[in-house]
Amino acid sequence: MTHVEIEYCVPCGFLDRAEDVQHALLTSLGERLDAVTLRTGDHGVFRVDVDGEMVFDKADDEFDVDAIVREVRERVR
């Protein structure tokens, strides 16, 4: 099964975004995922990793929950 980690910037107030992504992933892929964990960070980070491989980084892409879910879905075993 697959482990997803969402690292988000606490000082930036990105918790709501992280929770939105977590909810979307658990709703659409929950039975196929081991875990969707939230990890606190700083310095503007918002990043999503699937089994240690980055699939989304706010520094590179525009935030879009549906696009993140699609990227994760492609990597779910």
C-alpha positions as MATLAB code, in Angstrom:
seq = 'MTHVEIEYCVPCGFLDRAEDVQHALLTSLGERLDAVTLRTGDHGVFRVDVDGEMVFDKADDEFDVDAIVREVRERVR';
ca = [
       0.000    0.000    0.000;
       0.934    3.636   -0.335;
       1.946    6.316    2.166;
       1.311    9.996    1.386;
       2.928   12.803    3.348;
       1.809   16.418    3.144;
       4.334   18.914    4.514;
       2.911   22.381    5.076;
       4.120   25.732    6.400;
       2.641   26.420    9.838;
       3.534   30.159   10.002;
       1.996   30.660    6.523;
      -1.332   29.201    7.637;
      -1.314   26.334    5.131;
      -3.022   23.884    7.509;
      -6.388   24.399    5.774;
      -4.838   23.552    2.391;
      -3.147   20.472    3.846;
      -6.419   19.303    5.382;
      -8.248   19.878    2.077;
      -5.739   17.693    0.224;
      -5.793   15.058    2.969;
      -9.609   14.916    2.893;
      -9.718   14.685   -0.918;
      -7.166   11.863   -0.935;
      -8.874    9.888    1.814;
     -12.278   10.355    0.188;
     -11.197    9.230   -3.261;
      -8.366    6.776   -2.531;
      -8.713    5.937    1.157;
      -9.020    2.158    0.791;
      -5.860    2.095   -1.340;
      -3.692    4.175    1.025;
      -1.869    3.127    4.179;
      -1.755    6.667    5.505;
      -2.042   10.318    4.596;
       0.016   12.179    7.171;
       0.489   15.861    7.828;
       3.974   17.130    8.659;
       4.625   20.609    9.948;
       7.156   22.808    8.222;
       8.105   26.436    7.666;
       9.662   28.784    5.096;
       6.595   28.618    2.815;
       6.736   24.879    2.196;
       3.761   22.984    0.791;
       4.794   19.660   -0.613;
       3.174   16.274   -1.210;
       5.225   13.060   -1.315;
       4.072    9.570   -2.242;
       6.291    6.843   -0.789;
       9.115    9.373   -0.494;
       8.786   10.705   -4.065;
       7.677   14.316   -4.494;
       4.520   14.710   -6.591;
       3.712   18.334   -5.766;
       5.714   21.327   -4.576;
       4.187   24.773   -4.247;
       7.478   26.233   -5.429;
       7.036   24.498   -8.812;
       3.275   24.234   -9.369;
       0.081   26.173   -8.696;
      -2.017   24.744   -5.851;
      -4.865   22.627   -7.236;
      -6.396   19.907   -5.074;
      -7.754   17.950   -8.053;
      -4.375   17.981   -9.810;
      -2.658   16.745   -6.652;
      -5.179   13.904   -6.306;
      -4.564   12.921   -9.957;
      -0.778   12.870   -9.385;
      -1.187   10.689   -6.291;
      -3.653    8.364   -8.058;
      -1.091    7.702  -10.798;
       1.376    6.436   -8.189;
      -0.938    4.347   -6.011;
      -0.058    0.663   -6.189;
];
